[in-house]
Amino acid sequence: MTMTLREEGERPGQIKIVFFPYGKREWFKKGISIFDAAKALGIDLSSLCGGKGTCGKCKVKIEGGMEALNALTEQELKHITEEEMKTGYRLACQAIPTTTVSVYVPERSRIGKQRLQTAGLEVPVKKLNPFVRKYFVKLPKPTLHDIRADEDRLLDALNAEYRLPTDLELDFEADWAVTAVKWKNKIIDIEPANTSDRCFGFAVDVGTTKLAGFLVNLNTGKVVAVAARMNPQIPLGEEVMSRISHQMLEGQKGIEELQTAAVSGVNEMIEECCEKANVKTDEIYELCFVGNTAMQLCLLGIYGRYVAFAPYPPVRRRGVNIRANNIGLVSHPRANAYHAPVIGGFVGADNVAVILATRMLDSDEICLALDIGTNTEIDLGNKDLVMVDSCASGPAFEGMQIKHGMRAATGAIERVSIDPETLETNYRTIEDKPPVGLCGSALVDVPAELLKAGLIDLTGKFVSEMAKETDRLRRGPKGIWEFVLVPQPKTATDTDIIVTQGDIRELQKAKAAMRTGAGLLMKRLGEERNETVTENDISKMFMAGAFGNYIDPENARTIGMYPELPLERVEFVGNIAGTGSRMCLISKEEREYAEKIATTVKYHELAADKDFQKEYMDALYFPHKNLDKYPDTVNLLRRLGHIK
Amino acid sequence: MGKKEEIFERLRQAVILGETEDCAKAAQDAIDAGIDPMKVITEGLSKAMEVVGDKFESKEYFLPEMLLSAEAMYAGLELLLPLLKTEETETKEKIILGVVEGDIHDIGKNIVKAMLTAAGYEVIDLGVDVPTSEFVEKASEEEVGVIAMSTMMTPTLVSIKDIEEQLAKKGLKRKVKTLIGGGTVTEQWRSRVGSDAYGKDAMEAVDKVKMLVEEIKAAVKLMEKKRKNRKQASE
């Protein structure tokens, strides 16, 4: 729930350039072109001419501060269309900002690709029973002896052949046709000939940062194509709070901008999937969405101010059904769009989907689920009661506020290890490209490895005496300690890749928030159950979310991101919110179950918990202030000689 | 090292290391030795908190160390404050402090409170999710010059704007100066809503409060001078 758009005011002679969707930002000397700035940060911009303005490959979109650039150059006029001009496109090598600007690098101008994970555990549904069904019938032609209306003729035939009730509502402009498309108790279309084998739905997981879409054959329940996108809302606000602020500051215009952005992202995924699977977009008869509460509001075009103010009430809790084309979704003209129910202001339909797909509300044993994204939702409980809370985690682990942090894109370091003897580093980057920065999974490794190498202590402070052992540990600007992970000649940028004492502090805050979320739920669930809930009582931990799938569970445990459980109890389930979305799409029973989850799961407001400050302070230590909670980790650190 | 200086040093070490019991003990020893309590506060506790603030700025100290030091300081203050002379207590500048309406995150505010207390201000802490009207009422009811308010979240920034508007509407902006801070607050936001100062962290907040208090004093002096001049002119 924290902020991310921290502005640091002005610096004389310098300007700040922010690159989306990477989330990389830096100060530069005035006069630098956007192209050179991108290069300095290791962002791979397409270019054939090397920045002379002749190839026209390095098109970028200026999101904020168009007026803060030089005028279009002659070269640009040859490459930028009028349409692009209107929407803020420039050639990066020609654009020279005079004040702070935000730059969006569109997919086509990128060399490397963002890694977007979509796969999630496959969970069988209780029953394959989609709301949309197709019924092929042959109708008797009207005769002088049979002058029933077309409507009755159809309904009688459906009744005779499929035992459908005869009081179905008809929602179509009548045409002599033979495949009836039914959604719930409505005939929404009559299609010529037998189209009953062409019946599709589209399930979406609307993440704050990432969108995932699944084209599903409703007759079989099987996924036929998958797509993923960065959420196009990012330039309007990096996390949920900034998006709601955008609504508040811009009013109706802002509400519409956010909605249009989300819908355009979903439509792109629909078109991509349809092309891959050779499906027509109007063969999609229903869409199912799961998103956090703010994403639900942004998608449906609802004003979210009150969700952002304590005590954070959601606006619409129940599942919502609307006609998809009312909000501009590409699909059958009468397709239904269903948004699954939400639990609270900070626990949305995506978390309902997690509980649904992990089946933790059916479990005898107590389970813990961590869905790590920009926000992390934490669920704890079993069939008797599941409790949930949420905390901000993303900003730091998505690379925000971290000196050399970045999202998981080409060239991002995704794994780091430090040799405790030589204090030399080993690392692996995405697609094995020269390193550009550090993405979330490496940001979990870094503090764990520093700790195991004795370079930081349990409070997170760099151990200054270690500077005698290695040149990598040094004092940076203002005398603040930093550690060199990759020295410059080996990086794709023009600096060393380092981790600063300030970075460690940010990571401590993020990991402590998650640990506090789990710790306080254990306490409160224990109170509800009239027994203590300890690590031993947790039979399973589901690690969910795209980020969760890439992190090293042992390192995450070493830094105390979650309670110390045996590693074999940790199960990686990937994008399980997407799984839950698909389950709701293809099964009426699952959808009813989702509605039940939203009313029975108990929401716990973390920031209002009387023990929050104490728990959080204890959790800021590595792995925790109370070392008794981490016996295995303590043993390891003791063997390495870092704890006496 | 004199006995006095030795006790001060013990006090400072206790605060810097966040040792609550040691701090209380050293404060009691200072009292028993008959040292001026005001001096014990300024030479011992306040100096130590300055060191703690510096360590926090250089990232050597983090939130837990900071709060432990604050706790130690409060343990000392608890013994020393009741012994201050009336005029010493009365001349203390009062600062109203709170987290604005709609936000309940208060760790940052608590640190600011500790630093302001250490710097010798009397802090009136209104807590979290403080209704806009309460800030305004409190400011007019108490003889207060500075309101310090914070928020960590982006949407609740508007609550700061609401407070500024209310203060202006009630004609309080001349008497009352405002300081804002917290995770999402920026210098840009300050100039947009017309707050008087922005502190990027607890240490800067203290400097800015000092500055605002001086400004208020200067303004009061100027007003008195003008009044005197008017009086003379009318005579």
HADDOCK unambig.tbl for C-alpha pairs under 7 A between the chains (distance, minus, plus):
assign (segid A and resid 2 and name CA) (segid B and resid 152 and name CA) 6.30 0.50 0.50
assign (segid A and resid 2 and name CA) (segid B and resid 153 and name CA) 5.79 0.50 0.50
assign (segid A and resid 3 and name CA) (segid B and resid 152 and name CA) 6.71 0.50 0.50
assign (segid A and resid 3 and name CA) (segid B and resid 153 and name CA) 5.69 0.50 0.50
assign (segid A and resid 3 and name CA) (segid B and resid 154 and name CA) 6.23 0.50 0.50
assign (segid A and resid 3 and name CA) (segid B and resid 183 and name CA) 6.34 0.50 0.50
assign (segid A and resid 3 and name CA) (segid B and resid 184 and name CA) 5.54 0.50 0.50
assign (segid A and resid 6 and name CA) (segid B and resid 184 and name CA) 6.09 0.50 0.50
assign (segid A and resid 7 and name CA) (segid B and resid 186 and name CA) 6.22 0.50 0.50
assign (segid A and resid 9 and name CA) (segid B and resid 187 and name CA) 6.00 0.50 0.50
assign (segid A and resid 9 and name CA) (segid B and resid 188 and name CA) 6.85 0.50 0.50
assign (segid A and resid 241 and name CA) (segid B and resid 153 and name CA) 6.91 0.50 0.50
assign (segid A and resid 241 and name CA) (segid B and resid 154 and name CA) 5.81 0.50 0.50
assign (segid A and resid 241 and name CA) (segid B and resid 155 and name CA) 6.30 0.50 0.50
assign (segid A and resid 242 and name CA) (segid B and resid 154 and name CA) 5.96 0.50 0.50
assign (segid A and resid 244 and name CA) (segid B and resid 155 and name CA) 6.70 0.50 0.50
assign (segid A and resid 245 and name CA) (segid B and resid 154 and name CA) 6.35 0.50 0.50
assign (segid A and resid 245 and name CA) (segid B and resid 155 and name CA) 4.85 0.50 0.50
assign (segid A and resid 308 and name CA) (segid B and resid 155 and name CA) 6.20 0.50 0.50
assign (segid A and resid 309 and name CA) (segid B and resid 102 and name CA) 4.11 0.50 0.50
assign (segid A and resid 309 and name CA) (segid B and resid 103 and name CA) 6.30 0.50 0.50
assign (segid A and resid 309 and name CA) (segid B and resid 156 and name CA) 6.75 0.50 0.50
assign (segid A and resid 310 and name CA) (segid B and resid 102 and name CA) 4.51 0.50 0.50
assign (segid A and resid 310 and name CA) (segid B and resid 103 and name CA) 5.71 0.50 0.50
assign (segid A and resid 310 and name CA) (segid B and resid 104 and name CA) 6.83 0.50 0.50
assign (segid A and resid 461 and name CA) (segid B and resid 60 and name CA) 6.01 0.50 0.50
assign (segid A and resid 480 and name CA) (segid B and resid 58 and name CA) 5.72 0.50 0.50
assign (segid A and resid 480 and name CA) (segid B and resid 59 and name CA) 6.97 0.50 0.50
assign (segid A and resid 501 and name CA) (segid B and resid 59 and name CA) 6.18 0.50 0.50
assign (segid A and resid 502 and name CA) (segid B and resid 59 and name CA) 6.14 0.50 0.50
assign (segid A and resid 607 and name CA) (segid B and resid 104 and name CA) 6.62 0.50 0.50
assign (segid A and resid 607 and name CA) (segid B and resid 105 and name CA) 6.42 0.50 0.50
assign (segid A and resid 608 and name CA) (segid B and resid 104 and name CA) 6.91 0.50 0.50
assign (segid A and resid 617 and name CA) (segid B and resid 64 and name CA) 5.41 0.50 0.50
